[in-house]
């Protein structure tokens, strides 16, 4: 029952409130690439009144795996065959659709359609700062069961009442593990570096926000940058302490390093409002 009616945050905010009052619409999901000037999350205090903004940020390589699963790969070819997703021109006009495009974290949060720049990465990070709760994929159960369920009065097994398991969900077979050329993996990881950077910042925000809301027993925040963690899994790269003499650890202590420039975000807020 909810439709986007305006690029004006005050008008759109009131539209959401009216749909709640008139129809009981409690949860609104925007699932589209945010236009560069679209003010979401809302910026002003009046527009944000009574609203709670959340977003889920996935590991960019897991997004790529979702795309890979749609293609039947030969184990013998190591990913070199013609129909391999590694060769797809995902940005071609009329191509394979926005869900298959590279760097979805960067594109959906910044509105970038073509070549990405550091400004797009910073714009995406500035948007993340405006969410009341950023939900990194590996902290999803903690965010939903410990914050969203009590906040909204949700109950029910499978969503709110089940115990949180610290074991990673592995419902689908990894189509690349152990039989894909690590050079192809490495090239694609490099292509996804903008989204990996945004994802690592989202991991910091998510862990910090959950901690501030009193969530206990959170798993330790992995300090290994996500692109390096992906390379260690698929390309047999060993992450050592020596790497961290040149590469910043993903940690609360290094939040300022991963954060966008304050002046840049102030400018973006003016653009969005």
Backbone as JSON, one array per atom type, in Angstrom:
{
  "sequence": "XXXXXXXXXXXXXXXXXXXXXXXXXXXXXXXXXXXXXXXXXXXXXXXXXXXXXXXXXXXXXXXXXXXXXXXXXXXXXXXXXXXXXXXXXXXXXXXXXXXXXXXXXXXXXXXXXXXXXXXXXXXXXXXXXXXXXXXXXXXXXXXXXXXXXXXXXXXXXXXXXXXXXXXXXXXXXXXXXXXXXXXXXXXXXXXXXXXXXXXXXXXXXXXXXXXXXXXXXXXXXXXXXXXXXXXXXXXXXXXXXXXXXXXXXXXXXXXXXXXXXXXXXXXXXXXXX",
  "N": [[0.81, -1.21, 0.0], [2.15, 1.11, 0.04], [3.62, 3.72, -1.76], [6.28, 5.36, -3.46], [6.19, 8.78, -3.46], [7.36, 11.25, -3.72], [10.36, 13.23, -4.17], [10.9, 14.89, -2.16], [11.81, 14.98, 1.12], [10.23, 15.63, 3.34], [7.61, 15.47, 2.4], [7.52, 12.77, 1.58], [8.01, 11.53, 4.02], [5.73, 12.19, 5.49], [3.87, 10.85, 3.94], [4.54, 8.18, 4.51], [3.86, 8.13, 7.25], [1.1, 8.62, 7.14], [0.24, 6.34, 5.78], [0.72, 4.48, 7.73], [-1.01, 5.32, 9.78], [-3.51, 5.18, 8.48], [-3.66, 2.68, 7.22], [-2.21, 0.86, 8.66], [0.34, 0.2, 7.89], [3.36, -0.87, 8.78], [5.99, -1.37, 8.15], [8.17, -0.35, 5.7], [9.73, -1.08, 2.68], [12.32, -0.11, 0.64], [13.42, -1.16, -2.29], [15.52, -0.66, -4.42], [17.87, 0.89, -6.68], [19.22, 3.67, -5.26], [18.49, 6.89, -6.36], [20.94, 9.46, -7.06], [20.31, 11.93, -5.82], [18.24, 11.38, -4.12], [16.7, 11.64, -0.98], [17.32, 9.48, 1.18], [18.4, 7.57, 3.86], [16.08, 9.86, 5.49], [17.06, 13.22, 6.24], [16.59, 15.59, 7.83], [15.44, 16.48, 11.16], [12.67, 16.76, 11.44], [11.62, 15.31, 9.3], [12.52, 12.76, 9.95], [11.14, 12.16, 12.23], [9.6, 9.88, 14.37], [10.26, 7.72, 12.8], [12.26, 4.86, 11.87], [15.24, 3.89, 10.57], [16.65, 1.29, 8.71], [19.12, -0.83, 7.17], [20.37, -3.54, 5.21], [23.53, -4.85, 4.67], [25.37, -6.7, 2.48], [28.09, -9.05, 2.16], [30.05, -8.33, -0.59], [31.11, -10.32, -2.27], [29.53, -12.49, -1.79], [27.2, -11.65, -2.94], [28.02, -11.78, -5.59], [28.33, -14.54, -5.81], [25.67, -15.32, -5.75], [24.88, -14.55, -8.29], [26.57, -16.19, -9.8], [25.58, -18.73, -9.29], [23.5, -18.99, -11.04], [24.51, -19.85, -13.36], [25.7, -22.66, -15.1], [28.64, -24.13, -14.36], [31.63, -25.64, -15.58], [33.66, -27.88, -13.84], [36.1, -28.68, -14.74], [37.05, -26.66, -16.38], [37.84, -24.59, -14.8], [36.63, -22.13, -14.6], [37.09, -20.79, -16.96], [35.5, -21.05, -19.2], [33.36, -20.01, -21.97], [30.79, -19.12, -21.21], [31.2, -18.33, -18.63], [30.64, -16.43, -15.66], [32.62, -14.65, -15.08], [33.37, -13.33, -17.35], [31.3, -11.72, -18.05], [29.78, -8.79, -19.32], [28.72, -6.74, -17.3], [27.82, -4.2, -17.19], [26.77, -3.48, -19.57], [24.58, -1.79, -21.89], [21.15, -2.48, -21.5], [21.7, -4.86, -20.29], [22.26, -7.58, -18.02], [20.71, -6.88, -15.85], [19.99, -5.07, -12.74], [20.48, -6.52, -10.43], [22.56, -8.17, -11.04], [24.68, -6.58, -11.63], [28.04, -5.35, -11.12], [29.55, -4.43, -7.95], [27.31, -3.79, -6.23], [26.83, -2.83, -3.63], [28.07, -0.32, -3.63], [26.81, 0.91, -5.83], [23.99, 0.84, -5.34], [23.76, 2.38, -3.04], [24.9, 4.81, -3.71], [23.94, 5.54, -6.18], [25.38, 5.36, -8.51], [25.81, 4.62, -11.91], [27.62, 3.99, -13.88], [31.07, 4.11, -14.34], [32.83, 3.81, -11.27], [33.81, 6.03, -8.62], [35.93, 7.49, -6.05], [34.34, 9.36, -4.82], [31.77, 8.29, -5.12], [31.99, 6.08, -3.42], [32.37, 7.39, -0.97], [29.95, 8.81, -0.82], [28.16, 6.69, -0.55], [28.97, 5.74, 1.96], [28.33, 7.97, 3.51], [25.56, 7.88, 3.37], [25.12, 5.51, 4.79], [25.74, 6.33, 7.36], [23.46, 7.68, 8.11], [21.54, 5.84, 8.73], [19.58, 4.4, 11.31], [20.1, 1.87, 12.18], [22.5, -0.13, 10.91], [22.71, -3.18, 9.3], [24.93, -5.56, 9.15], [25.52, -8.45, 7.19], [26.41, -10.8, 8.58], [25.67, -10.25, 11.13], [23.0, -10.34, 11.22], [21.0, -11.94, 12.59], [21.37, -11.11, 15.24], [20.69, -8.4, 15.05], [18.0, -8.48, 14.2], [16.64, -10.18, 16.09], [17.39, -9.12, 18.59], [17.05, -6.38, 18.46], [15.22, -5.36, 16.39], [12.9, -7.01, 16.73], [12.07, -6.62, 19.53], [11.72, -3.82, 19.35], [9.6, -3.48, 17.57], [7.66, -5.07, 18.62], [7.44, -7.62, 17.63], [6.81, -11.14, 17.44], [7.34, -14.71, 17.5], [8.31, -17.96, 16.43], [11.29, -18.78, 14.64], [11.73, -16.26, 13.72], [11.8, -14.28, 15.81], [11.84, -15.59, 18.34], [13.5, -17.82, 18.41], [16.68, -19.21, 19.45], [19.83, -17.55, 19.02], [22.21, -18.7, 16.8], [25.69, -19.17, 16.6], [26.89, -20.39, 14.56], [27.78, -20.33, 11.15], [25.46, -19.87, 8.54], [25.04, -22.23, 6.03], [23.52, -22.92, 3.59], [23.63, -23.3, 0.9], [25.56, -24.69, -1.74], [28.89, -23.72, -2.4], [29.71, -22.51, -5.49], [32.23, -21.99, -6.52], [34.37, -22.67, -4.91], [37.39, -24.43, -4.51], [37.59, -25.27, -7.2], [38.12, -23.26, -9.08], [39.98, -21.0, -11.07], [42.34, -19.25, -9.27], [43.35, -16.81, -10.13], [41.28, -15.64, -11.59], [39.45, -15.25, -9.55], [40.9, -13.44, -7.99], [41.04, -11.24, -9.75], [38.36, -10.52, -9.9], [37.8, -9.9, -7.27], [39.35, -7.62, -7.0], [37.95, -5.97, -8.73], [35.67, -5.6, -7.23], [36.47, -4.04, -5.15], [35.61, -1.36, -4.31], [33.06, -1.92, -3.2], [33.74, -3.77, -1.24], [35.14, -2.09, 0.5], [33.09, -0.41, 1.41], [31.49, -2.31, 2.62], [33.14, -3.18, 4.75], [33.18, -0.85, 6.28], [30.48, -0.77, 6.91], [30.35, -3.05, 8.5], [31.73, -2.21, 10.77], [30.07, -0.07, 11.65], [27.67, -1.49, 12.12], [28.34, -3.34, 14.17], [29.09, -1.55, 16.17], [26.71, -0.03, 16.56], [24.88, -2.0, 17.4], [26.1, -2.75, 19.78], [25.87, -0.35, 21.19], [23.16, -0.34, 21.57], [22.82, -2.14, 23.52], [23.1, -4.85, 22.96], [24.31, -7.99, 23.73], [27.0, -10.43, 23.88], [27.95, -10.4, 21.26], [29.55, -11.64, 18.31], [33.09, -11.51, 17.88], [34.45, -8.71, 16.14], [35.72, -9.23, 13.03], [38.96, -8.41, 12.18], [40.23, -8.55, 9.79], [40.41, -7.17, 6.61], [37.67, -7.42, 4.35], [38.12, -8.03, 1.64], [40.61, -9.17, 1.67], [40.12, -11.38, 3.25], [38.47, -12.82, 1.55], [40.26, -13.39, -0.53], [42.04, -15.02, 0.86], [40.5, -17.24, 1.21], [39.82, -18.2, -1.36], [42.04, -17.93, -3.01], [44.23, -18.98, -1.85], [45.8, -17.31, -0.28], [47.76, -16.33, 2.41], [47.0, -14.6, 5.28], [48.97, -12.54, 7.22], [50.57, -11.15, 10.18], [52.3, -9.3, 9.21], [51.03, -8.09, 7.05], [49.44, -6.19, 8.25], [51.04, -4.12, 8.9], [50.99, -2.38, 6.89], [48.38, -2.29, 6.08], [45.24, -1.23, 7.25], [43.57, -2.47, 10.12], [40.23, -3.75, 10.41], [38.42, -2.26, 12.64], [36.99, -0.84, 15.67], [38.71, 1.01, 16.67], [39.91, 1.97, 14.4], [37.91, 3.32, 13.1], [37.69, 6.0, 12.2], [39.45, 6.01, 10.07], [38.15, 4.47, 8.13], [35.89, 5.94, 7.77], [33.91, 8.36, 5.9], [34.94, 11.65, 4.71], [34.09, 14.34, 6.89], [33.32, 16.87, 5.92], [32.57, 16.24, 3.33], [30.29, 14.64, 3.73], [28.61, 16.52, 4.94], [28.17, 18.21, 2.8], [26.8, 16.42, 1.07], [24.46, 16.02, 2.54], [23.27, 18.49, 2.26], [22.77, 18.39, -0.46], [20.95, 16.26, -0.56], [18.79, 17.28, 0.81]],
  "CA": [[0.0, 0.0, 0.0], [3.02, 2.28, 0.06], [4.28, 4.08, -3.02], [7.12, 6.54, -3.42], [5.39, 9.85, -4.05], [8.06, 12.52, -3.87], [11.77, 13.32, -3.81], [10.97, 15.79, -1.01], [11.78, 14.09, 2.28], [9.12, 15.96, 4.24], [6.39, 14.92, 1.78], [7.6, 11.31, 1.63], [7.88, 11.12, 5.42], [4.31, 12.28, 5.86], [3.21, 9.77, 3.21], [4.76, 6.97, 5.29], [3.1, 8.21, 8.49], [-0.31, 8.47, 6.81], [-0.02, 4.93, 5.47], [0.69, 3.76, 9.01], [-2.24, 5.68, 10.49], [-4.73, 4.8, 7.75], [-3.69, 1.29, 6.76], [-1.43, -0.01, 9.53], [1.61, -0.19, 7.26], [4.37, -0.65, 9.81], [7.34, -1.55, 7.63], [8.27, 0.02, 4.28], [11.02, -1.49, 2.12], [12.72, 0.46, -0.64], [14.37, -2.09, -2.9], [15.91, -0.15, -5.72], [19.08, 1.69, -6.66], [18.83, 5.0, -4.84], [18.98, 7.99, -7.2], [21.97, 10.21, -6.33], [19.78, 13.04, -5.03], [17.09, 10.96, -3.33], [17.07, 11.76, 0.43], [17.0, 8.32, 2.01], [17.44, 7.95, 4.9], [15.8, 11.28, 5.59], [18.13, 13.94, 6.93], [16.12, 16.54, 8.84], [14.78, 15.91, 12.34], [11.22, 16.72, 11.24], [11.31, 14.2, 8.4], [12.86, 11.49, 10.61], [10.32, 12.0, 13.43], [8.76, 8.69, 14.44], [10.69, 6.7, 11.84], [13.48, 4.14, 12.23], [15.8, 3.48, 9.29], [17.6, 0.18, 8.73], [19.53, -1.38, 5.88], [21.19, -4.73, 5.29], [24.68, -4.77, 3.76], [25.93, -8.04, 2.27], [29.43, -9.26, 1.62], [29.9, -8.21, -2.04], [31.41, -11.55, -2.99], [28.35, -13.35, -1.68], [26.29, -11.2, -4.01], [28.53, -12.33, -6.84], [28.02, -15.97, -5.81], [24.26, -15.45, -6.13], [24.86, -14.47, -9.75], [27.28, -17.35, -10.34], [24.73, -19.93, -9.17], [22.55, -19.06, -12.16], [25.23, -20.35, -14.53], [26.28, -23.98, -14.89], [30.07, -24.07, -14.64], [32.37, -26.9, -15.66], [34.75, -27.92, -12.87], [37.37, -28.89, -15.46], [37.5, -25.44, -17.07], [38.36, -23.65, -13.8], [36.0, -20.83, -14.77], [37.55, -20.12, -18.18], [34.62, -21.27, -20.34], [32.8, -18.8, -22.57], [29.62, -18.63, -20.47], [31.59, -18.04, -17.26], [30.23, -15.09, -15.23], [33.78, -13.78, -14.98], [33.52, -12.55, -18.59], [30.07, -10.98, -18.34], [29.82, -7.33, -19.34], [27.56, -6.49, -16.45], [27.39, -2.8, -17.32], [26.33, -3.24, -20.94], [23.2, -1.3, -22.01], [20.19, -3.56, -21.66], [22.41, -6.08, -19.88], [21.64, -8.65, -17.25], [19.87, -6.39, -14.78], [20.68, -4.4, -11.65], [20.91, -7.45, -9.4], [23.78, -8.84, -11.46], [25.75, -5.61, -11.85], [29.11, -5.4, -10.13], [29.6, -3.39, -6.93], [25.97, -3.36, -5.86], [26.87, -2.01, -2.42], [28.41, 1.05, -4.01], [25.85, 1.48, -6.78], [22.67, 1.04, -4.76], [23.8, 3.43, -2.02], [25.34, 6.1, -4.26], [23.24, 5.84, -7.42], [26.31, 5.32, -9.65], [25.41, 3.67, -12.94], [28.73, 3.62, -14.75], [32.35, 3.96, -13.64], [32.8, 4.25, -9.88], [34.89, 6.89, -8.15], [36.01, 7.59, -4.59], [33.18, 10.14, -4.38], [30.65, 7.37, -4.98], [32.22, 5.3, -2.2], [32.12, 8.27, 0.18], [28.51, 9.08, -0.77], [27.54, 5.49, 0.02], [29.27, 5.72, 3.39], [27.55, 9.03, 4.14], [24.19, 7.36, 3.52], [25.11, 4.52, 5.86], [25.75, 7.04, 8.64], [22.12, 8.19, 8.41], [20.65, 4.77, 9.17], [19.56, 4.15, 12.75], [20.73, 0.57, 12.4], [23.08, -0.82, 9.76], [22.74, -4.6, 9.61], [25.87, -6.36, 8.37], [24.88, -9.75, 6.98], [26.77, -11.79, 9.59], [25.07, -9.86, 12.4], [21.57, -10.22, 10.94], [20.19, -12.53, 13.65], [21.46, -10.26, 16.42], [19.95, -7.17, 14.8], [16.56, -8.74, 14.13], [16.1, -10.77, 17.32], [17.7, -8.34, 19.78], [16.68, -4.97, 18.3], [14.01, -5.14, 15.6], [11.75, -7.69, 17.33], [11.56, -5.85, 20.68], [11.32, -2.47, 18.95], [8.31, -3.51, 16.87], [6.72, -5.97, 19.27], [7.29, -8.84, 16.84], [7.01, -12.4, 18.13], [7.16, -15.87, 16.65], [9.47, -18.82, 16.21], [11.92, -18.64, 13.34], [12.09, -14.86, 13.49], [12.14, -13.56, 17.04], [11.92, -16.36, 19.58], [14.54, -18.85, 18.37], [17.99, -18.83, 19.93], [20.8, -17.16, 18.01], [23.32, -19.62, 16.66], [26.9, -18.52, 16.1], [27.36, -21.13, 13.4], [27.45, -19.67, 9.91], [24.49, -20.58, 7.71], [25.6, -22.73, 4.77], [22.41, -23.64, 2.99], [23.88, -23.51, -0.53], [26.92, -25.09, -2.09], [29.71, -22.68, -3.02], [30.02, -22.99, -6.83], [33.59, -21.63, -6.93], [35.4, -23.16, -3.99], [38.24, -25.59, -4.84], [37.71, -25.62, -8.62], [38.13, -22.06, -9.91], [41.29, -20.38, -11.19], [42.46, -18.16, -8.29], [43.6, -15.54, -10.83], [39.97, -15.07, -11.9], [38.9, -14.78, -8.28], [41.64, -12.23, -7.61], [40.64, -10.13, -10.62], [37.0, -10.09, -9.55], [37.89, -9.26, -5.96], [39.84, -6.26, -7.25], [36.85, -5.22, -9.33], [34.69, -5.32, -6.18], [37.1, -3.35, -4.02], [34.77, -0.29, -3.74], [32.0, -2.48, -2.35], [34.38, -4.34, -0.05], [35.45, -0.99, 1.42], [31.82, 0.0, 2.01], [31.06, -3.41, 3.49], [33.93, -3.14, 5.98], [32.66, 0.27, 7.08], [29.17, -1.21, 7.42], [30.59, -4.0, 9.59], [32.09, -1.42, 11.94], [28.87, 0.63, 12.11], [26.7, -2.46, 12.61], [28.81, -3.85, 15.46], [29.05, -0.43, 17.12], [25.32, 0.33, 16.85], [24.29, -3.06, 18.21], [26.69, -2.64, 21.11], [25.28, 0.82, 21.84], [21.77, -0.67, 21.91], [22.81, -3.09, 24.61], [23.16, -6.24, 22.53], [25.46, -8.66, 24.33], [27.49, -11.68, 23.28], [28.22, -10.27, 19.83], [30.82, -12.25, 17.88], [34.17, -10.53, 17.71], [34.54, -8.09, 14.82], [36.91, -9.68, 12.31], [39.78, -7.26, 11.81], [40.79, -8.76, 8.46], [39.59, -6.58, 5.56], [36.87, -8.47, 3.71], [38.68, -8.46, 0.37], [41.72, -10.07, 2.0], [39.52, -12.61, 3.75], [38.0, -13.54, 0.36], [41.45, -13.9, -1.22], [42.61, -16.12, 1.63], [39.65, -18.42, 1.06], [39.74, -18.71, -2.73], [43.3, -17.82, -3.75], [45.29, -19.56, -1.03], [46.66, -16.27, 0.27], [47.82, -16.38, 3.87], [47.04, -13.29, 5.92], [49.91, -12.56, 8.35], [50.68, -9.89, 10.93], [53.05, -8.37, 8.38], [50.12, -7.31, 6.2], [48.82, -5.09, 8.99], [51.96, -3.0, 9.03], [50.65, -1.46, 5.8], [46.93, -2.29, 5.86], [44.51, -0.96, 8.49], [42.63, -3.47, 10.61], [38.83, -3.32, 10.5], [38.17, -2.23, 14.07], [36.44, 0.41, 16.16], [39.83, 1.96, 16.83], [40.22, 2.54, 13.09], [36.67, 3.79, 12.47], [37.93, 7.26, 11.5], [40.13, 5.71, 8.8], [37.17, 3.95, 7.18], [34.77, 6.89, 7.65], [34.03, 9.38, 4.86], [35.26, 12.98, 5.24], [32.94, 15.03, 7.48], [32.89, 17.95, 5.03], [31.9, 15.62, 2.18], [28.94, 14.23, 4.15], [27.82, 17.74, 5.14], [27.75, 18.65, 1.45], [25.8, 15.5, 0.57], [23.21, 16.28, 3.25], [22.66, 19.66, 1.61], [22.25, 17.91, -1.76], [19.78, 15.4, -0.35], [17.65, 18.04, 1.34]],
  "C": [[0.84, 1.26, 0.0], [3.65, 2.5, -1.31], [5.14, 5.32, -2.78], [6.39, 7.66, -4.15], [6.17, 11.12, -4.32], [9.54, 12.36, -3.57], [11.98, 14.29, -2.65], [10.81, 14.95, 0.25], [10.63, 14.37, 3.22], [7.81, 15.37, 3.71], [6.38, 13.4, 1.88], [7.45, 10.79, 3.05], [6.42, 11.15, 5.86], [3.49, 11.2, 5.16], [3.34, 8.45, 3.99], [3.91, 6.98, 6.56], [1.6, 8.02, 8.23], [-0.67, 7.03, 6.47], [-0.04, 4.08, 6.74], [-0.63, 4.04, 9.73], [-3.48, 5.11, 9.8], [-4.82, 3.31, 7.44], [-2.88, 0.33, 7.64], [-0.14, -0.49, 8.92], [2.74, 0.17, 8.22], [5.79, -0.64, 9.25], [7.33, -1.27, 6.13], [9.66, -0.35, 3.79], [11.24, -0.84, 0.77], [13.77, -0.48, -1.24], [14.66, -1.64, -4.32], [17.2, 0.65, -5.56], [18.7, 3.14, -6.35], [19.36, 6.05, -5.8], [19.93, 8.87, -6.4], [21.42, 11.3, -5.42], [18.58, 12.64, -4.15], [17.45, 10.93, -1.85], [16.61, 10.56, 1.26], [18.3, 7.73, 2.55], [17.23, 9.47, 4.94], [16.83, 11.95, 6.5], [17.61, 14.8, 8.07], [15.4, 15.84, 9.99], [13.27, 15.8, 12.14], [10.82, 15.57, 10.33], [11.54, 12.85, 9.08], [11.94, 11.18, 11.8], [9.44, 10.74, 13.36], [9.17, 7.56, 13.53], [12.02, 6.1, 12.29], [14.03, 3.51, 10.96], [16.82, 2.36, 9.47], [17.99, -0.2, 7.31], [20.41, -2.59, 6.13], [22.31, -4.62, 4.25], [25.32, -6.15, 3.69], [27.38, -7.99, 1.84], [29.31, -9.23, 0.1], [30.21, -9.48, -2.81], [30.28, -12.55, -2.87], [27.29, -12.94, -2.69], [26.72, -11.78, -5.35], [28.22, -13.82, -6.93], [26.56, -16.21, -6.17], [24.12, -15.42, -7.64], [25.48, -15.71, -10.38], [26.39, -18.59, -10.32], [23.72, -20.06, -10.3], [23.19, -19.62, -13.42], [25.83, -21.72, -14.19], [27.73, -23.97, -15.33], [30.68, -25.46, -14.68], [33.54, -26.87, -14.68], [36.1, -28.03, -13.57], [37.91, -27.59, -16.04], [38.08, -24.4, -16.12], [37.79, -22.24, -13.95], [36.36, -20.11, -16.04], [36.59, -20.27, -19.35], [33.91, -19.99, -20.76], [31.64, -18.24, -21.75], [29.93, -18.33, -19.0], [31.16, -16.63, -16.86], [31.4, -14.12, -15.1], [33.95, -12.9, -16.21], [32.31, -11.68, -18.89], [30.31, -9.47, -18.31], [28.58, -6.85, -18.59], [27.06, -5.05, -16.55], [26.91, -2.45, -18.73], [24.9, -2.72, -20.97], [22.25, -2.46, -22.27], [20.75, -4.9, -21.24], [21.6, -6.97, -18.97], [20.88, -8.17, -16.03], [20.65, -5.89, -13.57], [21.13, -5.36, -10.57], [22.23, -8.13, -9.77], [24.94, -7.88, -11.65], [26.82, -5.72, -10.77], [28.95, -4.27, -9.12], [28.21, -2.86, -6.53], [25.96, -2.52, -4.59], [27.12, -0.55, -2.75], [27.32, 1.67, -4.87], [24.49, 1.76, -6.15], [22.66, 2.17, -3.75], [24.19, 4.79, -2.58], [24.58, 6.5, -5.51], [24.13, 5.81, -8.65], [25.89, 4.25, -10.64], [26.58, 3.18, -13.78], [30.01, 3.51, -13.92], [32.28, 4.56, -12.23], [34.0, 5.12, -9.54], [34.91, 6.88, -6.62], [34.85, 8.41, -4.04], [31.95, 9.26, -4.21], [30.77, 6.54, -3.71], [31.91, 6.15, -0.97], [30.64, 8.6, 0.31], [27.76, 7.9, -0.17], [27.77, 5.42, 1.53], [28.48, 6.79, 4.14], [26.1, 8.6, 4.34], [24.12, 6.38, 4.68], [25.06, 5.2, 7.23], [24.36, 7.5, 9.06], [21.15, 7.1, 8.86], [20.74, 4.61, 10.69], [20.21, 2.83, 13.09], [21.19, 0.0, 11.06], [23.23, -2.28, 10.15], [23.72, -5.29, 8.67], [25.36, -7.79, 8.33], [25.18, -10.76, 8.09], [26.25, -11.44, 10.98], [23.54, -9.76, 12.28], [20.71, -10.74, 12.09], [20.21, -11.67, 14.9], [20.62, -8.99, 16.24], [18.45, -7.39, 14.83], [16.02, -9.18, 15.49], [16.28, -9.87, 18.54], [17.28, -6.87, 19.68], [15.34, -4.82, 17.6], [12.77, -5.79, 16.22], [11.22, -6.96, 18.56], [11.04, -4.47, 20.29], [9.92, -2.45, 18.35], [7.26, -4.41, 17.52], [6.47, -7.24, 18.48], [7.56, -10.06, 17.71], [6.83, -13.53, 17.14], [8.44, -16.64, 16.44], [9.99, -18.65, 14.78], [12.34, -17.22, 13.03], [12.61, -14.22, 14.78], [12.47, -14.45, 18.22], [12.99, -17.45, 19.58], [15.86, -18.31, 18.91], [18.91, -18.46, 18.76], [21.92, -18.18, 17.98], [24.51, -18.88, 16.08], [27.52, -19.27, 14.94], [26.88, -20.46, 12.13], [26.49, -20.52, 9.08], [25.15, -20.98, 6.39], [24.56, -23.58, 4.06], [22.67, -23.98, 1.52], [25.34, -23.85, -0.76], [27.64, -23.93, -2.76], [30.15, -23.17, -4.4], [31.46, -22.74, -7.28], [34.68, -22.3, -6.11], [36.07, -24.44, -4.51], [38.34, -25.93, -6.33], [37.57, -24.4, -9.53], [39.53, -21.46, -9.9], [41.39, -19.21, -10.22], [42.77, -16.81, -8.93], [42.29, -14.85, -11.19], [39.33, -14.51, -10.64], [39.57, -13.46, -7.89], [41.24, -11.02, -8.44], [39.26, -9.6, -10.23], [36.97, -9.41, -8.18], [38.37, -7.82, -6.12], [38.75, -5.39, -7.85], [35.84, -4.79, -8.27], [35.25, -4.52, -5.01], [36.26, -2.18, -3.48], [33.69, -0.82, -2.81], [32.56, -3.16, -1.11], [34.68, -3.24, 0.97], [34.19, -0.52, 2.14], [31.33, -1.06, 2.99], [31.84, -3.41, 4.81], [33.49, -1.98, 6.87], [31.31, -0.09, 7.68], [29.33, -2.19, 8.57], [30.92, -3.27, 10.88], [30.85, -0.73, 12.52], [27.88, -0.34, 12.75], [27.09, -2.95, 14.0], [28.7, -2.76, 16.53], [27.61, -0.1, 17.53], [24.62, -0.73, 17.69], [24.81, -3.02, 19.64], [26.07, -1.48, 21.87], [23.84, 0.58, 22.26], [21.69, -1.79, 22.94], [22.84, -4.55, 24.23], [24.45, -6.87, 23.06], [25.84, -9.91, 23.55], [27.65, -11.6, 21.77], [29.51, -11.01, 19.47], [31.86, -11.17, 17.67], [34.18, -10.01, 16.27], [35.83, -8.54, 14.15], [37.69, -8.47, 11.82], [40.39, -7.4, 10.42], [39.88, -8.08, 7.43], [38.92, -7.65, 4.71], [37.45, -8.93, 2.38], [39.85, -9.41, 0.59], [41.2, -11.41, 2.5], [39.03, -13.47, 2.58], [39.18, -14.14, -0.4], [42.05, -15.08, -0.46], [41.8, -17.39, 1.45], [39.78, -19.04, -0.33], [41.1, -18.76, -3.44], [44.5, -18.3, -2.94], [46.28, -18.52, -0.52], [46.61, -16.33, 1.79], [47.96, -14.98, 4.44], [47.92, -13.37, 7.16], [49.93, -11.2, 9.03], [51.43, -8.84, 10.12], [52.16, -7.53, 7.5], [49.62, -6.06, 6.93], [49.81, -3.99, 9.36], [51.69, -1.95, 7.95], [49.14, -1.31, 5.6], [46.23, -2.12, 7.21], [43.59, -2.13, 8.84], [41.22, -2.9, 10.63], [38.43, -3.4, 11.97], [37.57, -0.89, 14.47], [37.53, 1.47, 16.32], [40.18, 2.64, 15.52], [38.98, 3.06, 12.36], [36.9, 5.07, 11.67], [38.59, 7.02, 10.14], [39.13, 5.26, 7.74], [36.02, 4.92, 6.93], [34.99, 7.85, 6.49], [34.38, 10.73, 5.48], [34.0, 13.7, 5.74], [32.41, 16.1, 6.54], [32.14, 17.4, 3.82], [30.47, 15.24, 2.56], [28.05, 15.45, 4.4], [27.31, 18.27, 3.8], [26.66, 17.75, 0.9], [24.45, 15.7, 1.26], [22.5, 17.48, 2.65], [22.07, 19.27, 0.26], [20.96, 17.14, -1.56], [18.57, 16.15, 0.17], [17.3, 19.22, 0.46]]
}
